[in-house]
Amino acid sequence: MGSPQLTLWAAAASDSELSSTSAVGLVLAGGAVLVIAGQLLRLRLRIRRERQGGGDER
């Protein structure tokens, strides 16, 4: 998978070494993106279930 974070990391690493602060920032930003994407997927699934009349049934 060519995620933007990985391609950004590869481009930055090829030019010069990243500082540890930059590396930590990239990791935290990537984690935040994953958390937000997960929350959006859960919200989509919940809305879809409610529209189909499923409610909270599992």
Buried (B, 14 or more C-beta within 10 A) or exposed (E): EEEEBEEEBEEBEEEEEBEEEEBEEBEEEBEEEEEEEEEEEEEEEEEEBEEEEEEEEE
